[in-house]
Amino acid sequence: MMIGVGLYAYYVSHPQELGEESLAAVFANDLDHKVADRAMPLFAKTHFPPGMMGLFLAALLAAIMSSIDSGIHSVTTAMIVDFRDRLFPRLRPEDEAQDVWLIRCILLGVGATAITLACFVGPLGSVFDIAKKLTGAFGAPLLGIFVLALFSRRAEWVGVLVSGVVSTLVTLWLMYTQDWFSMWYWPIGFTMTVGLGWLFSLLMPQRPTEFTYLQLMRRPLPHHDTAHPSPGDGSASQP
């Protein structure tokens, strides 16, 4: 964000480098909403000394690759550990070599799916808008699920799951049909998940739980008296 502020301040004084007389004219003629994405590469191309441009691109590509591969591996791990091993343990091969081969195939499938979906995010706007919209569609409902799990004794997993799915689908629909500021999708997805999750849970029988955040914080810690060991507990006195 500090880099973005610095670039904005620079191009306010030098809009001619973007091909216009003023920054307002730049934004007015930016029909594809890509000028913000081009600002940093253009600045590096025109102002970095020889050699620094290559280092900049290498660092940028390394950061991109680390984010992509960690995301793909995280999705694959969740599919294996949280879904296959818990819901369908019989599908786990007995041979570890076969299990590794299966995991690699799933990894390739997740990567191909990510590349395919990336081909359709162009109409969503700039990189900043795309990031905020996608995190609003998936991250905000996920945060709502965590809030319900931590702070509500009335929340049921069926109602929370339904609310999360509905909130994600509604937020995705709004992304493609409404031209709103990208930050609005976060409160929409979060509020919808919490509200619908709590309402859907009211329609189901309540089950007692002891694992909300407040209950865990109020639970007294076990007291262990180690200052005076009892006789016969195997502890030896020190001279």
Secondary structure as the mmCIF struct_conf table of DSSP 4:
data_model
#
loop_
_struct_conf.conf_type_id
_struct_conf.id
_struct_conf.beg_label_comp_id
_struct_conf.beg_label_asym_id
_struct_conf.beg_label_seq_id
_struct_conf.end_label_comp_id
_struct_conf.end_label_asym_id
_struct_conf.end_label_seq_id
HELX_RH_AL_P HELX_RH_AL_P1 MET A 2 SER A 13
HELX_RH_3T_P HELX_RH_3T_P1 PRO A 15 LEU A 18
TURN_TY1_P TURN_TY1_P1 GLY A 19 GLY A 19
BEND BEND1 GLU A 20 SER A 22
HELX_RH_AL_P HELX_RH_AL_P2 LEU A 23 ALA A 28
TURN_TY1_P TURN_TY1_P2 ASN A 29 ASN A 29
TURN_TY1_P TURN_TY1_P3 LEU A 31 ASP A 32
BEND BEND2 HIS A 33 HIS A 33
HELX_RH_AL_P HELX_RH_AL_P3 VAL A 35 HIS A 47
BEND BEND3 PHE A 48 PHE A 48
HELX_LH_PP_P HELX_LH_PP_P1 PRO A 49 PRO A 49
TURN_TY1_P TURN_TY1_P4 PRO A 50 GLY A 51
HELX_RH_AL_P HELX_RH_AL_P4 MET A 52 ALA A 78
HELX_RH_PI_P HELX_RH_PI_P1 MET A 79 ARG A 84
HELX_RH_AL_P HELX_RH_AL_P5 ASP A 85 LEU A 87
HELX_RH_3T_P HELX_RH_3T_P2 PRO A 89 LEU A 91
BEND BEND4 ARG A 92 ARG A 92
BEND BEND5 GLU A 94 ASP A 95
HELX_RH_AL_P HELX_RH_AL_P6 GLU A 96 ALA A 118
TURN_TY1_P TURN_TY1_P5 CYS A 119 PHE A 120
HELX_RH_3T_P HELX_RH_3T_P3 GLY A 122 LEU A 124
BEND BEND6 SER A 126 SER A 126
HELX_RH_AL_P HELX_RH_AL_P7 VAL A 127 LEU A 134
HELX_RH_PI_P HELX_RH_PI_P2 THR A 135 GLY A 139
HELX_RH_AL_P HELX_RH_AL_P8 ALA A 140 PHE A 151
BEND BEND7 ARG A 153 ARG A 154
HELX_RH_AL_P HELX_RH_AL_P9 TRP A 157 THR A 177
HELX_RH_3T_P HELX_RH_3T_P4 SER A 182 TRP A 184
HELX_RH_AL_P HELX_RH_AL_P10 TYR A 185 LEU A 202
TURN_TY1_P TURN_TY1_P6 LEU A 203 LEU A 203
BEND BEND8 MET A 204 MET A 204
BEND BEND9 GLU A 210 GLU A 210
BEND BEND10 THR A 212 THR A 212
HELX_RH_AL_P HELX_RH_AL_P11 TYR A 213 ARG A 218
BEND BEND11 ARG A 219 ARG A 219
HELX_LH_PP_P HELX_LH_PP_P2 PRO A 220 HIS A 223
BEND BEND12 ALA A 227 HIS A 228
HELX_LH_PP_P HELX_LH_PP_P3 PRO A 229 SER A 230
TURN_TY1_P TURN_TY1_P7 PRO A 231 GLY A 232
BEND BEND13 ASP A 233 GLY A 234
#
